[in-house]
Amino acid sequence: MTRIALEHLHKTYPRQAAPALERLSLEVEAHTLMALLGPSGSGKSTILKLIAGIEDPDQGDICFDGQSILRIPAHRRGAVLMFQKAYLFPFLSVADNIAFGLRAKGVNKATIQTEVQRMLDLVGLPEMAHRRPAQLSGGEQQRIALARALVVQPQVLMLDEPFSSLDPAVRQNLQEAVRRIQRELGITTILVTHDRSEALAMADQVALIEQGTLVAHAPPQQLYERPPHRQAARQMGIDTFLTGRVTGTTLQSQFGPLTVSETPGHGGEALYAIRPEHLRLGHEPGAHSLPVTVQSQIYRGDHVEVQVSLGETVLRVRTNEACWSNGKRVFLHLPPEHLFLLKLPGS
Ligand SMILES: Nc1ncnc2c1ncn2[C@@H]1O[C@H](COP(=O)(O)OP(=O)(O)OP(=O)(O)O)[C@@H](O)[C@H]1O
């Protein structure tokens, strides 16, 4: 039942010119999973380190259910952290690894035994109690690390890229397990990732972090389908932006006139975006098309990524056909219903 509030967090590491976090505020509702998504070095792990008490903020506050935790020592905050590597104790059995935190708390032997088995069942490895970490696969080690983190019944679970060293099948399997367990226990969880699909698949809310600041946060589908501004749209994989004035339903874009169905309600400059999978390529012009030149085509199994140039601008199109030869003049279709408005910078 823990709601986390990060309030104007500011952190500059010693001998660093730029702050790792710049007055960042964010709330994580109780029982939910918040994914922090952002490029390398954007400050995601620093947020976890501040919550865990590994580092202290220069300014700002961190509250659990309205109470500041900054004066509470790290080991009493009830926040556990799981990393990319499992860091299990190699000479202890799986059961002893999981029991470690309970022994440190002086919990009696019978309770420890029950709790360890409960955790092994929870992470789907009920028969593994007597194995050593070296006898487990990478995915199994991560499940044991999760069991070890959860056995102490923490208030907050923090996951720092816990799946990034695993192969895709194991990774998906563990993502699903973590999501199931998180929901079952209702534990407030923060997941750090730079994998967009992972954030979208797992989170109740996704927070986009860039250069130590919060760019946007919203439920995954909302953020993916309607990012609020260009910066968020870029992080959601969009790179086709159109600007210009709208008269009636015609956008006088930098590439030529285009029909839009959503209009800004003012006569000034407007900014539109369209997802790569909503762009269409064709050999014939149409009502909502622009002439482009094919630059390259990359076959990606479930889709083909085609890069086309429109004057100086290069755009990415996601299609199902691999028939676009380099240098060919074709037509890029922009369905009006998929062109959506973004906030203009400073608005
Ligand atoms: N202990 C430290 N001392 C000095 N600078 C640090 C330290 N830890 C992090 N930084 C710097 O702070 C910034 C934010 O780092 P942080 O690890 O929080 O980013 P991140 O988004 O988690 O990156 P990644 O995805 O690569 O793990 C980076 O510029 C990094 O170099």
The ligand as an ORCA input file, in Angstrom:
! r2SCAN-3c Opt
* xyz 0 1
  N      28.603      7.385     -9.187
  C      28.604      8.280    -10.169
  N      29.554      9.231    -10.232
  C      29.558     10.164    -11.215
  N      28.629     10.233    -12.193
  C      27.664      9.311    -12.183
  C      27.590      8.276    -11.184
  N      26.522      7.513    -11.437
  C      25.930      8.034    -12.542
  N      26.619      9.098    -12.992
  C      26.263      9.955    -14.157
  O      24.944     10.425    -13.960
  C      24.208     10.416    -15.182
  C      22.961      9.561    -15.020
  O      23.361      8.224    -14.811
  P      22.324      7.057    -14.557
  O      23.110      5.799    -14.292
  O      21.342      7.458    -13.554
  O      21.606      6.966    -15.993
  P      20.716      5.809    -16.620
  O      19.624      6.494    -17.344
  O      20.339      4.813    -15.584
  O      21.723      5.149    -17.652
  P      21.840      3.607    -18.157
  O      20.561      3.322    -18.895
  O      23.038      3.636    -19.056
  O      22.028      2.759    -16.939
  C      25.162      9.905    -16.244
  O      25.709     11.012    -16.902
  C      26.234      9.175    -15.458
  O      27.478      9.230    -16.116
*
